[in-house]
Amino acid sequence: MPVVRDLRVLLRLRYFRRLLYIRLLSQGADGVYQVALAAYVVFSPEKQTSATAIASAMAVLLLPYSLVGPFAGVLLDRWRRRQVLLYGNLLRALLSSATAVLIIAQVPDWLFYVSALCVTAVNRFVLAGLSAALPRVVDDKRLVMANSLSPTAGTLAAAAGGGLAFVVRLVVADSDAAVVLLGTVLYLCAALASLSLAPGQLGPDPELVQPRLATALTGTARDLMAAVRHLAAPPRREAAWALFTMTLMRFCYGALLVMLLMLCRYTFASNTDDGLRLLGLALGTSAAGFFAAAVVTPWGAGRLGPGRWIVVCAAAAAVLGPALGLPFAVGPMLVATFVLGLTTQGAKIATDTIVQSSVDDGFRGRVFSVYDVLFNIAFVGAAAVAALMLPPDGRSATLVVTLALVYGAVAGAMARFERR
């Protein structure tokens, strides 16, 4: 298989291999932690979850990234990225341990959300650091290949971590706290793996490193405006368009995720345990779609170009989404999760490649942080729209059709830009 051959080529690069280990452990821990949160918030038998409650939880957890994100980018262009990976994972291990204690103590929900927010806020630094560091361990000729395999491998690791979390909760111990502690162990392992890289190896260049925090934070607004101007320059307008289209696709994915949670909770299962098992199966088929994207995207983006590959992914989601979603049955729903996993991840691989190829190293941290901010705003907005449109059982043909129209508009807009 070409993907296996490409992976073997990349794994011969020692420092890429080490960075990949950090990504797999870190995102595997993220998958464990996210399933623990979903189980506690959505599938606790004593909670009567609604789409509004899910949207509120997403807002609490994700909207603050709009404030954290820009600072993360500025700091990643000044702090040594290897140190961010080390201390970020150590801090997440400590904070996730605190989350487990709060679950056991049955504290008010707002205190639990504050703890979860702290864990996921640090996650922005770690993921943006991994993306910004990738060009430092892979040459330009292999960058597309690395963008196909490395983030996808991380996504698969998150799915595997989520699957492991399901096993721990449903088989080993019916305890969300135990699942959170499993994530703590994986965060510690990711921190230890980062020690295999030299402190300055992942950049940025020494002349750009400003260790004083006050100096970095003071220049945040100026640096972000410079990054926006850098992105808006003619050689990088394709990157700006790719970010815009990917943001809209993220919006659609977020709304469909809320609908999936509601369907698994109230429509497709008779109790919370069965609903949680079905959600785990749906996440597994979605992960299979991510893997398929890693296989076909290098070929598709190579033949068509990354921008046109985004068009293909958005158009496929526009056509297949309603065809599979409108029956509101388990079988078509599982096929739909595979299709959306493939198209969303395929578009993301292409977007990452366009951004990394177009943006200078001194701006990558800031641009990827803006990328994260757009993603989170789109996700929260999608949850809010879904909360307004979804009935209590999660069935809404209007929402499915509306999102298909958005996917179609994305495909048309990106196609027109590519023609120009």
Secondary structure, 3 states (H helix, E strand, C coil): CHHHHHHHHHHCCHHHHHHHHHHHHHHHHHHHHHHHHHHHHCCCCCCCCCHHHHHHHHHHHHCCHHHHHHHHHHHHCCCCHHHHHHHHHHHHHHHHHHHHHHHHHCCCHHHHHHHHHHHHHHHHHHHHHHHHHHHHCCCHHHHHHHHHHHHHHHHHHHHHHHHHHHHHHHHHCCCHHHHHHHHHHHHHHHHHHHCCCCCCCCCCCHHHCCCCHHHHHHCHHHHHHHHHHHHHCHHHHHHHHHHHHHHHHHHHHHHHHHHHHHHHHHHCCCCHHHHHHHHHHHHHHHHHHHHHHHHHHHHHHHHHCHHHHHHHHHHHHHHHHHHHHCCCCHHHHHHHHHHHHHHHHHHHHHHHHHHHHHCCHHHHHHHHHHHHHHHHHHHHHHHHHHHHHCCCCCCCHHHHHHHHHHHHHHHHHHHHHHHC
